[in-house]
Amino acid sequence: MREALPFVDLAPRMSYPEDAMGYYPIFLNLSGRRCLVVGGGPVAERKIEGLLAASASVTVVSPTLTAALQRLAKEKKIRHFMRDYRKGDLSGYRLAFVATDDAQVNRAVYEEAEEADVFINAADDPAHCDFILPSVLRRGQLQVAVASGGSSPALSRAVREELESYFTEDYSVLSEIVAELRSELKEKSLSADAESWRQALNGEVRRLVRDGDIEGAKRYLRERVGR
């Protein structure tokens, strides 16, 4: 049996500037992963919608639910415990979200999450967050995330709204074309380096997509990355 690697906690010895961003940007595969949401109001509803879109397995603990969450529970798309949070509720979960207006509940869930090594997000309470949720622009499989380190969600949202005018719906089509071409290359045991993709995904291919010439866009990419 292989011996486990020793754990050395270096964090106490490390120092960072006060204004350093302490979050590591990452996209998680939550398909089938168990996630707990404490709270059943509008804020919790938005978080749950995002979790379900990522195919997570969602459990909600709350004495009340919004009408939309009631429908999801009735359709068995979420599991619901109609009660207040209790210590021990986090057992077996990968991620936890707390979205209540009760500071004591937020703190209690955070403390249990710390003990259980469960990553937690507390709505509008950065001091009790292990991770934050960015403002996300989606164009098909393409996702552009904007975050301000938890300091100003309004700024993140404003920047994301500005990006919407640049990343038009054409990018949804482009993302599908690129995914299709990557699958083709993989089937042929071919690959293209990052520079080839960078040069191929230029203004010309976007113009072809914008003009509705999907086959032309596919040919253009194949000629440049499928050699």
C-alpha positions as CSV (number, residue, x, y, z in Angstrom):
1,M,0.0,0.0,0.0
2,R,1.4,3.4,-1.0
3,E,2.3,5.7,1.8
4,A,0.3,8.9,1.9
5,L,2.2,12.1,1.2
6,P,2.7,14.2,4.3
7,F,0.8,17.4,4.4
8,V,2.6,20.6,5.2
9,D,0.6,23.7,5.8
10,L,2.5,26.6,4.3
11,A,-0.3,29.1,4.4
12,P,0.5,30.7,7.8
13,R,4.1,31.5,6.5
14,M,2.9,33.1,3.3
15,S,2.0,36.8,3.0
16,Y,0.2,38.6,0.2
17,P,-0.5,42.3,-0.5
18,E,-3.8,43.4,1.1
19,D,-5.2,44.1,-2.4
20,A,-4.1,40.8,-3.9
21,M,-7.0,38.8,-5.4
22,G,-7.4,35.7,-3.3
23,Y,-9.5,33.6,-5.7
24,Y,-8.4,31.1,-8.2
25,P,-10.5,31.2,-11.4
26,I,-11.9,27.8,-12.3
27,F,-14.8,26.0,-14.0
28,L,-16.1,22.9,-12.2
29,N,-17.6,19.8,-13.6
30,L,-20.6,19.3,-11.2
31,S,-22.5,16.7,-13.2
32,G,-24.0,14.4,-10.7
33,R,-22.1,16.0,-7.8
34,R,-24.0,16.6,-4.6
35,C,-24.5,20.2,-3.7
36,L,-26.4,21.7,-0.7
37,V,-28.3,24.9,-0.7
38,V,-29.4,26.4,2.6
39,G,-32.3,28.8,1.9
40,G,-35.3,28.9,-0.4
41,G,-35.7,32.5,-1.4
42,P,-35.0,34.4,-4.7
43,V,-31.2,34.4,-4.2
44,A,-31.2,30.7,-3.5
45,E,-33.4,30.2,-6.6
46,R,-30.8,31.8,-8.9
47,K,-28.0,29.7,-7.5
48,I,-30.1,26.5,-7.8
49,E,-30.9,27.3,-11.4
50,G,-27.2,27.6,-12.1
51,L,-26.5,24.3,-10.4
52,L,-29.2,22.5,-12.3
53,A,-27.8,23.9,-15.6
54,A,-24.5,22.3,-14.6
55,S,-26.3,18.9,-14.0
56,A,-25.6,19.0,-10.3
57,S,-27.6,17.0,-7.8
58,V,-29.2,19.6,-5.6
59,T,-30.6,19.3,-2.1
60,V,-32.3,22.3,-0.5
61,V,-32.8,22.9,3.2
62,S,-35.3,25.6,4.0
63,P,-38.7,25.9,5.8
64,T,-40.1,27.8,2.7
65,L,-39.5,27.9,-1.0
66,T,-40.3,30.3,-3.8
67,A,-43.0,29.2,-6.2
68,A,-40.4,28.2,-8.8
69,L,-38.5,26.1,-6.3
70,Q,-41.7,24.4,-5.2
71,R,-42.3,23.4,-8.8
72,L,-38.7,22.0,-9.0
73,A,-39.3,20.0,-5.8
74,K,-42.6,18.7,-7.0
75,E,-41.0,17.6,-10.3
76,K,-38.2,16.0,-8.2
77,K,-35.5,18.0,-9.9
78,I,-34.3,19.0,-6.5
79,R,-34.6,17.3,-3.1
80,H,-36.1,19.5,-0.4
81,F,-36.1,19.3,3.4
82,M,-38.7,21.6,4.8
83,R,-37.0,22.7,7.9
84,D,-34.2,25.0,9.2
85,Y,-30.6,24.0,8.8
86,R,-29.1,21.6,11.4
87,K,-25.5,20.8,12.2
88,G,-24.6,17.7,10.2
89,D,-26.5,18.7,7.1
90,L,-23.3,19.2,5.1
91,S,-22.2,15.6,5.5
92,G,-21.5,14.0,2.0
93,Y,-21.7,17.2,0.0
94,R,-19.0,18.7,-2.4
95,L,-20.2,22.3,-2.4
96,A,-22.5,24.3,-0.1
97,F,-24.4,27.5,-0.7
98,V,-26.1,29.5,2.0
99,A,-28.6,32.1,1.0
100,T,-30.5,33.3,4.0
101,D,-30.9,36.7,5.7
102,D,-29.9,35.2,9.0
103,A,-26.2,36.0,9.9
104,Q,-26.2,33.3,12.6
105,V,-27.2,30.6,10.1
106,N,-24.6,31.8,7.6
107,R,-21.9,31.6,10.2
108,A,-23.0,28.2,11.5
109,V,-23.0,26.7,8.0
110,Y,-19.6,28.3,7.3
111,E,-18.1,26.9,10.5
112,E,-19.4,23.4,9.7
113,A,-18.1,23.7,6.2
114,E,-14.7,24.6,7.5
115,E,-14.6,21.6,9.8
116,A,-15.8,19.2,7.0
117,D,-13.5,20.7,4.2
118,V,-16.6,21.6,2.2
119,F,-16.3,24.6,-0.1
120,I,-19.0,27.1,0.7
121,N,-20.4,30.3,-0.8
122,A,-22.5,32.6,1.4
123,A,-24.6,35.1,-0.5
124,D,-23.5,38.8,0.0
125,D,-21.2,37.7,2.8
126,P,-17.6,37.5,1.4
127,A,-16.1,36.8,4.9
128,H,-17.9,33.5,4.9
129,C,-17.1,32.4,1.3
130,D,-14.5,29.9,0.1
131,F,-15.5,30.8,-3.5
132,I,-17.5,33.5,-5.2
133,L,-19.7,33.3,-8.2
134,P,-18.8,35.5,-11.2
135,S,-21.2,37.3,-13.6
136,V,-21.3,34.9,-16.6
137,L,-22.0,35.6,-20.2
138,R,-23.1,32.5,-22.1
139,R,-23.0,31.9,-25.8
140,G,-23.7,28.2,-26.3
141,Q,-20.7,26.3,-24.9
142,L,-18.7,29.5,-24.7
143,Q,-18.7,31.1,-21.2
144,V,-17.1,34.4,-20.3
145,A,-16.9,35.0,-16.5
146,V,-16.3,38.3,-14.9
147,A,-15.4,38.8,-11.2
148,S,-14.3,41.6,-8.9
149,G,-13.0,39.5,-6.1
150,G,-16.3,39.8,-4.3
151,S,-15.8,43.5,-3.8
152,S,-18.4,44.7,-6.3
153,P,-20.9,42.3,-7.9
154,A,-22.5,45.3,-9.6
155,L,-19.3,46.1,-11.4
156,S,-18.9,42.5,-12.5
157,R,-22.4,42.7,-13.9
158,A,-21.8,46.0,-15.6
159,V,-18.7,44.7,-17.4
160,R,-20.5,41.5,-18.4
161,E,-23.3,43.6,-19.9
162,E,-20.8,45.6,-21.9
163,L,-19.2,42.4,-23.2
164,E,-22.7,41.2,-24.5
165,S,-22.5,43.7,-27.3
166,Y,-19.2,42.2,-28.5
167,F,-19.9,38.5,-27.9
168,T,-23.0,38.3,-30.1
169,E,-25.1,35.2,-30.6
170,D,-22.8,34.3,-33.5
171,Y,-20.3,33.1,-31.0
172,S,-22.7,30.3,-30.0
173,V,-22.6,29.0,-33.6
174,L,-18.8,29.5,-33.7
175,S,-18.4,27.5,-30.5
176,E,-20.4,24.6,-32.0
177,I,-18.2,24.7,-35.2
178,V,-15.0,24.6,-33.2
179,A,-16.2,21.7,-31.1
180,E,-17.2,19.8,-34.2
181,L,-13.8,20.3,-35.8
182,R,-12.0,19.3,-32.7
183,S,-13.9,16.0,-32.6
184,E,-13.1,15.5,-36.3
185,L,-9.4,16.0,-35.6
186,K,-9.5,13.7,-32.6
187,E,-11.1,10.9,-34.6
188,K,-8.3,11.2,-37.2
189,S,-5.6,11.3,-34.4
190,L,-4.7,14.8,-35.4
191,S,-4.2,17.9,-33.3
192,A,-3.4,21.6,-33.8
193,D,-1.3,23.7,-31.6
194,A,-2.5,26.8,-29.8
195,E,-0.9,29.2,-32.4
196,S,-2.7,27.5,-35.3
197,W,-6.0,27.9,-33.5
198,R,-5.3,31.5,-32.7
199,Q,-4.5,32.3,-36.3
200,A,-7.5,30.4,-37.6
201,L,-10.0,32.0,-35.2
202,N,-9.6,35.4,-36.7
203,G,-12.0,38.0,-38.1
204,E,-12.5,36.2,-41.3
205,V,-14.1,33.0,-39.8
206,R,-16.2,35.2,-37.6
207,R,-17.4,37.2,-40.7
208,L,-18.3,33.9,-42.4
209,V,-20.4,32.9,-39.4
210,R,-22.0,36.3,-39.1
211,D,-22.9,36.1,-42.8
212,G,-24.5,32.7,-42.2
213,D,-21.9,30.8,-44.3
214,I,-21.5,28.0,-41.8
215,E,-20.0,25.5,-44.4
216,G,-17.6,28.2,-45.5
217,A,-16.6,28.8,-41.9
218,K,-16.0,25.1,-41.4
219,R,-13.9,24.9,-44.6
220,Y,-11.9,27.9,-43.5
221,L,-11.0,26.3,-40.2
222,R,-10.3,22.9,-41.7
223,E,-7.8,24.4,-44.1
224,R,-5.9,26.1,-41.3
225,V,-6.0,23.6,-38.4
226,G,-6.7,20.3,-40.2
227,R,-3.5,20.0,-42.1
